[in-house]
Amino acid sequence: MSSSCTADRFLDRGRLVRTPRRHADRALVLEHLAARVLAPGERASEVELTERIGAFTDDPVRLRRDLVEAGLVGRRADGAAYWRERSTPHDDEDGARPRPADPWP
């Protein structure tokens, strides 16, 4: 596992204080944070995911929406359940959420 990531340069002590302007940098940060809040194969309720995201930003609702809009996190139409849409290179970094032992299909 890697101990650091290039996305760290956009974070202040692990927290997102402002979203990068460049598309490539923004995508990098969103992938990095997605790996820390929801593992591939893991489901979470809206409340649980928002709480996890709150550890990384003062605006967890906006970051949750950004993750969905970026195609990193999927959600049910009623917003009751969220899941990771795809894996990223950040899933193998230190600090990434561990994959569940029994992922859902």
RAZI-V77253 format. One record per residue. N is the residue number from 1. PSI is psi in whole degrees, -180 to 180 (none if undefined). NEAR is the number of other C-alpha atoms within 8 Angstrom. Layout:
BEGIN
n | psi | near
N | PSI | NEAR
N | PSI | NEAR
END
This chain:
BEGIN
n | psi | near
1 | 145 | 5
2 | 143 | 7
3 | -17 | 6
4 | 166 | 7
5 | 148 | 8
6 | -20 | 5
7 | -22 | 10
8 | -27 | 9
9 | -17 | 6
10 | 1 | 10
11 | 149 | 10
12 | 105 | 9
13 | 42 | 4
14 | -2 | 7
15 | 143 | 9
16 | 115 | 10
17 | -26 | 8
18 | 146 | 5
19 | 132 | 7
20 | 149 | 9
21 | -41 | 6
22 | 136 | 6
23 | -45 | 7
24 | -41 | 6
25 | -40 | 10
26 | -45 | 11
27 | -42 | 9
28 | -48 | 9
29 | -43 | 11
30 | -41 | 11
31 | -42 | 11
32 | -48 | 12
33 | -35 | 9
34 | -40 | 13
35 | -22 | 13
36 | -18 | 11
37 | -22 | 11
38 | 122 | 13
39 | 152 | 15
40 | 135 | 11
41 | 4 | 11
42 | 141 | 12
43 | 153 | 10
44 | 150 | 10
45 | 166 | 9
46 | -44 | 10
47 | -47 | 6
48 | -45 | 8
49 | -42 | 13
50 | -39 | 11
51 | -45 | 9
52 | -45 | 9
53 | -34 | 12
54 | -21 | 10
55 | -13 | 7
56 | -6 | 11
57 | 158 | 11
58 | -10 | 6
59 | 73 | 7
60 | -30 | 12
61 | -42 | 7
62 | -44 | 7
63 | -38 | 10
64 | -45 | 11
65 | -42 | 8
66 | -40 | 9
67 | -39 | 12
68 | -47 | 11
69 | -29 | 8
70 | -5 | 9
71 | 15 | 9
72 | -31 | 12
73 | 134 | 14
74 | 163 | 10
75 | 150 | 11
76 | 155 | 8
77 | -33 | 5
78 | -2 | 6
79 | 10 | 8
80 | -21 | 9
81 | 144 | 11
82 | 154 | 14
83 | 161 | 13
84 | 132 | 15
85 | -34 | 9
86 | 159 | 8
87 | 160 | 7
88 | 164 | 8
89 | -19 | 6
90 | -10 | 10
91 | -16 | 12
92 | 7 | 8
93 | 159 | 12
94 | 138 | 8
95 | -11 | 5
96 | 150 | 12
97 | 137 | 10
98 | 144 | 5
99 | 142 | 9
100 | 148 | 8
101 | -31 | 4
102 | 77 | 4
103 | 151 | 9
104 | 152 | 6
105 | none | 3
END
